[in-house]
Amino acid sequence: MYLDLVLIISTIVSTCILALGGLAFLKAKQLIQEYTLKNKAVEIALTDLLRIRITESKEHYIKRKWAYDSEKQLIQELHQVYKNLGGNGHVDTIVKDIMNMPASEAEYNSRFIR
């Protein structure tokens, strides 16, 4: 009788431990899924913000007619992050246009004003 009681108690304890482990696993899985969804949303938002920033920079540089070397360097760094996040090739063309712009007013004048 004593051994039967020990067997019953150990079975109950084992079942409870397994159930708690299963619940912990399910909660961990849920947290990972939520983190993955949030992370993907942040990646999409950051990619969009980088695209907007690079596009607006080009518009600014076109109005000014040149982009300083330091600005071009920053655009290249932003573009690399954009690509690392899976950004498409549309921004490649914009960045190429910026890189081909004169780096100063003097360079602009020597290239385009005769």
Steps between C-alpha positions, in 0.01 A plus 500: 500500500781743585670425163171559317468841668858591407435391141182708482670809646804469273270460199305812599820701560651383169181589314493847660865561415442393139189718477686803637789435262256481211335825604838669532596374154176632350546839667860520377387410149230770513753761618740407222223534240399840640864616497543378142190691385612818677852465364367462145279807545801702619705381201226605259459839668875562504533402134220742410657780704839445337345505153315822583812662645716409200232619256449830685877552511520461124223757455689742727828445317333549161364837613843597628664343193771309690561266794804532722728198534400463865134490397576242233680287761199516730268404211722199424484391866121538510476310171707212639266468799203517263645215292583295811136527604391365161423828324434481127699633206297819457722681749812378316416735213439792733831442679683470169354835392617660825851354466526649149410850617767769535651518850499880524371816341838553335490152346145560383601830339801344327296207365178672398550876471725624223 
